[in-house]
């Protein structure tokens, strides 16, 4: 069974490098946009939101991550129908380039279904929203509950708060889906994407962005480490617990991914579900530093999200060093991913700085 899963995983993932990724940039939603114009975190957020609001999908054990528009679904659902529906939901999200459905069907134990009345569900969801310190700055409430479908309303201070409220509601027993009329920003501020300064446990507990901070830090570490192919490793964080999924080519790389993840402040646990898929027997193509530099330059210059960035690239022995300035943390993470995903790059040094705010 395990070998069959690995073979299927290998076929699904392939070994092609993922390019022009924007790990955590989020922009306002627009219609008719091309997949390459929608940043990865926006896509991931929209997929998670859509799954949370879907009545026919059990999301408790489903992980989502996006790299270069390629949405990866990983984990388990109790039926084949739910696996298919989860993929259908993901494919409906604007900006996705493709969906890699690695969900496994694992039958849940037969349990007696206990009907929970809507008024009891409303009471429990309201209590959960009130008790969550991360939502203290927002004003979110339960507008109604109809046959287990919860409708949330009010206002969220951040996009992270909006998603957090939906997650809180979906965890309550008896909830079959969550609809939202919550008013919130359509973008993530830099403060939501990246944590500056020393780790503060109290601040993390009060912020719905804490999991995103961890995911950002883990991804940057994996991209910089020459033992971990960061563009082949998916990361999802929930309440400080990090799940790594995807492929690596050796046990050494798998262990290195765990080691790097544990270095991130705020990580409570690491579940390493990375599959080891040895590289093919085809001969590796050696690339010289000048060729690598040229390839990275073309990818950065051709990325519309980096049009206002000023980046200088140096490559020595396959290690790329980026200097210069970018407008925000989203652009910084995009540049790092584009670079690390370029063929021949074995690691990178991040010396990028944020541009000072315009007067």
Helices and strands as residue ranges (DSSP letters): H 2-13, G 35-37, H 40-52, E 62-67, E 70-77, H 80-91, E 98-105, H 118-131, G 133-135, E 139-146, E 149-155, H 159-170, E 177-180, H 190-193, H 201-206, H 210-224, G 230-232, E 233-238, E 241-248, H 251-262, E 269-272, E 275-276, H 289-301, G 304-306, E 310-316, E 319-326, H 329-340, E 347-354
